[in-house]
């Protein structure tokens, strides 16, 4: 599918019953990077995902009536934090993530707040965020903490 300037995406809050799908989206996108970094423990990852990304804060991204991804954005006192953005593997590199990020950046700007995120060092997504203008503000041996300068 060719990249277009504006893709007609729709968004909805996840229902509890959809969180199994959301977990599989997370697992498909991040399992290899988490496994390389700390090892993969299915029980721990599933519990952690559901505890940190409840349906009440998870948004499902839809294209042409097909669920293609999801994100979780949390308001903090001095910034908004992108807890997760994941696009299903077959739908990556089509501009969906860039369009979603632009919407989230605009939302943060409307709130007059910077947007921050954390990404594993071995996850090539950090290059995606750099292309969008995010800068590393802290790092450790496992991850980059990134922020979009205002």
N, C-alpha and C positions, 0 to 999 in steps of 0.2 A: 504494500500500500504506500503510495507516495506521500511525503510529508506535505501538509497544507499549512497555510498561515494560521487559520483558526479551525480547530476541530470542535464539533458540537458535542461537548461533554455535558453530562448531567451528574448531580451529586445527591446523595441521600445519607442520612444517618443509618448506621447498621442496626439491624435487629439482632437480638441475642442469638436467634437461630442461624444467623449468617456468620457468626464468629468462627465456626469451624472452617468455612471458606476463607475467611480473613487470615486465620492461622496458617492454612496451607499456602496462601499467597506469601506470607512472611517467610515460611519455611523454604519455599521454592526459591525465593530471592536471596535469602541470607544464610541458609544452612552451610553452604560451602565455606563462607568467610568466617562464620562463628566456629565451625569445626576446625579450621586451620588455626584459629586464634586460641581457643580454649578447649576444644573438643565439643562434641554435640551430645547433650543429655536430653532426650526427648521429653521426659517428664518435667524436668526443670524448665526447658524452653517453653513448653505449652503453658505451664503454670505462670511463668513470668510474663508471657505474652498476654494472657487473659487478665492478670492482675494489673498490668501497666497500661493496657490498651482496651478498656472496657467498651462494649458496644455503644455506650452513651457518648463516647468521645471519638469513635471511629467513623470515618466518612468513606463511603464506597463510591468509586468513580465508574461511571457507565458511559459507554460509547455504543450507539446504535442498539440499545436495549441489551447490551452485553456488559457484564461487570468486568472491568479491565484493570482495576487497581484500587488502592485505598490509601488513606493517610490519617494521621492523628496529629492535630495541632493543639497545644496546650498554652493557655495564658498564664504567664508568670508575672511577678510584680514589676519587673523592669524589662521584660522581653516576651516574645512569643516563641515557643519551643516546638520545633518539628520533631515529634517523637518518632514518626515513621512516615515514609513515602515509599510505596511499592507499586510497581506496574508489572502486570503479568508478563512473563518472559516473551511470549509471542507478540505482545503489543509494544515492546520496548523499541526505542530508536525510531519512533514515528511522531515525535513532538508532543506526546501526551504529558510526559513528566515536565517538560519545559512549560507547557501551558498551565498545568496545575501549579507549578512553582510561581509563575507570574501572578496568578490569582492570589496565592498565599502571601506573596511579597506585597501585593497591593493591599491586601487585608491588614497586614502588619503596619504598613505605612499609614493607612486610615486611622489606626489606633495610636499612631505616632510611637511605635515600638520597633526595636530591631528584631530580626528573626534569627534564631540560632538553631544549631543542630549538632549532632555527633555522628560520626561515620567511622567505621573500622578502617584502619590504615590499608588493609589488603583488599578493601572493596573499591573497585574502580569508580563507584559513584562519587567519590570525593573529587574526581576530575569534572564530573557533571556540575557539581556545586561550585567549583572554582570558575567554570565557564560562565556561570550565572552571576559571578561577582563576589561569592563568599570568600572570606579569608580565614585562615587558621588563627584562632586566638589563644589556643592552648592545645597541647598534645601530650600523649604519653606513649608507651611502647605499643599500645593496642589501638588507639583511636585518635582522630582529630576532632577537636571542638571547633566549630566554624560559626562565623557570624557574617551577616551582610551589613557592611557599613552603611550608615544613613547619610 
